């Protein structure tokens, strides 16, 4: 265990596998987010964020019992990041060897059409993930680096990959097929995949619980509105359509990504400006969305500028709402019957003005907003009136808990 002061190896837990704990890893190209979480209860034993991997001024934050411990040092690569992770646990607790995690659960952004569920990681899985890199060039390489280093750091623990795309593999062909040449679809697997699956699955299940219904009998549109954003139609616990497609660029307006565009745009920009494809790719991933409309990708900042009368921020809010209403209406028709709308993630959980604006426009579906419940919502909250034909909720997402549950269910064979 590199970097740890206590050299006791971390081995699998002896207790009930379904209770956890699970070490959940979300590795990006320059950051590593982790959480030690009990799969049974969702209780978080420690969280951490290691940033600026491979850049100057690396920083690691480890939070346990509400106390944050910050370490600043150069973190050259993912191996160094895992050394910091184990050292943080050793110094500030909980002791990883004593906590005895039952698994390491990795968030992986793109599983292509190959992975329709959570899998135990082996050499074949890793090889397939490498082959899938072209589908998510910005995300999967960091995920793979995290997995490779975790395998070296915790060789005695089962390691599991939980995919953002897997939940959407239940979409029917009519929903995921693009009307493009057959050779593109057959040779390059061009189709819609969808993302944020762990969040949509978790929120849909919690929403059914809040309605007092079984997941199998509940139809819900989940609006995951964070820095990345997507809407999902969940029918009886299964994704039947979602706003994102092949890549995490499509659908709703996001922090730095535009969401839906006319497919003619790349060729047009190339003709009128000489822009190259890599430049276009960069602009759509990093320079579009809220950043392009309001000058800032952070929705809190956009809301502050809007309150101060900034016309760019006003337009950004209106475009975000319009796009949301358009997708919500479409997904409601796809479902045929809709029981609830659920708002989640940083923006969805924290912006009553946005929720009110969307729900007022969704009156056609039979939603009636409870104005005061919406304004004061905190934690899981019903924000529609008791008489509302379609319920609306705020449901804070918990992707780490969902990953831990997925990992333990796989290990338990359930
Ligand atoms: P996430 O990707 O789920 O962490 O969400 C990040 C987004 O949520 C950013 O645009 C934040 O500005 C936004 N956000 C977080 N907290 C708030 C808040 N209290 N009010 C408005 N937006 C927020």
Boltz pocket constraint, residues with backbone or C-beta under 6 A from the ligand:
constraints:
  - pocket:
      binder: B
      contacts: [[A, 225], [A, 226], [A, 227], [A, 228], [A, 255], [A, 297], [A, 298], [A, 299], [A, 300], [A, 301], [A, 303], [A, 345], [A, 346], [A, 347], [A, 350], [A, 351]]
      max_distance: 6.0
